[in-house]
């Protein structure tokens, strides 16, 4: 069977699946206060939780073709964030993304998330992709709206109301 590398490229970005070599970088990125404010309900992930996320991603890529991607600029070497698909309860897969503050305001979240949503609805064959956004996260609301997602539910979250969005094929 052919090996699939799951690398996605856009006009400005390269997305590649995370590996165990990304552990230290992910730990630093995901524990930065500005990054985790709306991610993981504000929790600070432990090194063991990062390891589990990497293992889950590797398993999901091998079994189903999705997981977590590291985002970097095409002409850069340092990661600028992450984007991925993960189960949202039993509803389906949700898109998630995080960017380093130095990469904010450049459209990278929309560009990376669009590549993953199109991959999910196209080659992966998913019927829909979901998103869950914390109340007050105006930047993420703008991203999911630019992706063509529509609101379908508001649920309680640890930090307050969460709005759920979906985009279907």
Secondary structure, 3 states (H helix, E strand, C coil): CCCCCCCEECCCEEEEECCHHHHHHHHHHHCCHHHHCCCHHHCCCCHHHHHHHHHHHHHHHHHHCCCEEEEEECCCCCEEEEEEEEEECCCEEEEEEEECHHHCCCCHHHHHHHHHHHHHHCCCCCCEEEEEEECCCHHHHHHHHHCCCEEEEEEEECCEEEEEEEEEC
